[in-house]
Amino acid sequence: MNFETLYHRDADQVAYTVLDVETTGLDPRQEKIIEFAGYRVEKGEIVDSFSTFLNPQRRLDPYITAFTGIRDEDLAGAPLFENISSKLMEFLSESVIVGHNIQFDVKFLEAEFLNAGYEKFNPVTFCTLRAARRLFPQLKSKKLEAVRDHLHIPPGITHRAYSDALATAGIFIEVKRKLERQFQLTSLKEILGFQYIPPRDIARKFPQTLSETEFDIPAIPDLPGNYWFLDATETVIYIGKSKSLRKRLSSHLMDNAAGKSKLILGSATILRYETTSTEVMALVKEAQLIKKTKPKHNIQLTNYGNKYFIRVSLRHPYPRLELVNKFELDGNDYFGLFGTRKKAEDVMEIAEKSFRLRTCEQKEFSKAKACFMAKIDRCVAPCEKENYSEYREELDRFYDFMSGKKSDLLAQLIQRMSAFSAELKFEQAAEVKKTVDLLLQQVHKSSLLREPVNKANVWISVSGDGGVMDHFLLLQGKVYIRNFSSGGYDNFESALDDWFDGNERLDLQPTDEDYERMRIILNWAAQNRDRVKIFYLSEYQTKTQLFKKMSTTLISQPKYREISGEIDLNRLNLNV
């Protein structure tokens, strides 16, 4: 499309194609596109879409499969780029091309179109990453996921083109609306030019505008907490939480607030808020309140996001290890959380190379025939012979390894490496060395808990601002919160006493509420490790010993004073 024909057009009179591609690698000169997804946006609405897998005519690197979830079998029957090039060119025509770090996508499309016999692909582009760096300087990360969450756009499947493109479309619609309403940029020339203004010059060029962080209501405390929007009948229509109530509520009430905020404010008449000691407590209360009131504008998340566990499938007499991103109270053991898939995969790699546990699916196991892994002494072959005690020993060694007892494993691996070297089996020795390096480099800090999540007996302390703290007790899947109760009494202390006294509790069976709380606490703790201290109860014979280790700072925390308030939204004259 010729830029000169669009230069002075009103931005709303132009079509935009928001797209994303997944590739076999990073170099467009050598790598290929394996997935394309695009959404046509006109006048702030998605009007059309196009997505497809593409056959790169090569096998995928395991890293790409792990990163995207796309497998070779997904691409086997997919078209070649040249076969859909004309349809794709038609879809992209007469539009501004939009993406998050759009130059990456454009370079790959340019290479693919050239290979398909087209002239140089040189579109007019708008980069939402560039825009985010200028609009949201307060965000620590400007990655797609961070900007998406900041604008309250529903998450999808990360690193899949159709999901990332849809998230980018939502970001672009909100960014464009912000540029029009807050910065009074209405022509395409102005919209496109904004992405190239040096971030330090934004305030100078647009002195009349308010930043997101400058708009606030002084009466609202700059503390973590929860808030409620109520309609004219005082029915709760939305519940939220934030580590800063002032900033979050200010962003809700701005003239250029996100679309969901506008929807809520359209029927809300009252805003109530209540501070909490820490952000994680606000998360716990939010989940409880949503479950109780069921506001129409809330969608409660039920997973851990992009966090991972190693599941030990105890339902099978010979358990195998599996990488999963969901924890359930299903009778299996779960180790984690791991903050990234890479960390979890590193631990899985060490386990598979160090412990002779089966890796096969049940279908292969049922054949009762030893496979290649048994021949290279990587499995005790329980499928072929009944050796439960031997298999149990290997599994116990894995549990010891996950609990932090790594010195024995390290010694065994070094001994095995030396033996291979003496036998001139240098490839095998190098493979063992790789495992040793992984073990030494990162495994000790990969997992949040060194006990199975569902069986952990730990005290977790979370520090907030001003020295305040929250304390959580995890006992065999049950979750107790100090100085907090949903049933009329605080059973934290009694549960701790019973554990050290060896008394069996009648409420020991975990509930759905325990699962929800554990999900929230562990997910937050995995992302904020510097604010978390974990104490394993098994390391102490008495509560006195535990308290001595924890120090008085953790036990006798500053007294927390809850602050609550209410705002009549009708008196603010909000432009919704």
Secondary structure, 3 states (H helix, E strand, C coil): CCHHHCCCCEHHHCCEEEEEEEECCCCCCCCCEEEEEEEEEECCEEEEEEEEECCCCCCCCHHHHHHHCCCHHHHCCCCCHHHHHHHHHHHHCCCEEEECCHHHHHHHHHHHHHHCCCCCCCCCEEEHHHHHHHHCCCCCCCCHHHHHHHCCCCCCCCCCHHHHHHHHHHHHHHHHHHHHHCCCCCEHHHHHHHCCCCHHHHHHHCCCCCCCCCCCCCCCCCCCEEEEEECCCCCEEEEEEECCHHHHHHHHHCCCCCHHHHHHHCCCCEEEEEECCCHHHHHHHHHHHHHHHCCCCCCCCCCCCCCEEEEECCCCCCCCEEEECCCCCCCCEEEEEECCHHHHHHHHHHHHHHCCCCCCCHHHHCCCCCCHHHHCCCCCCCCCCCCHHHHHHHHHHHHHHHCCCCHHHHHHHHHHHHHHHHCCCHHHHHHHHHHHHHHHHCHHHCECCCCCHHHCEEEEEEECHHHCEEEEEEECCEEEECCCCCCCCCCHHHHHHHHHHCCCCCCCCCCHHHHHHHHHHHHHHHHCHHHEEEEEHHHCCCHHHHHHHHHHHHHCCCCCCCCEEEEEHHHHCCCC
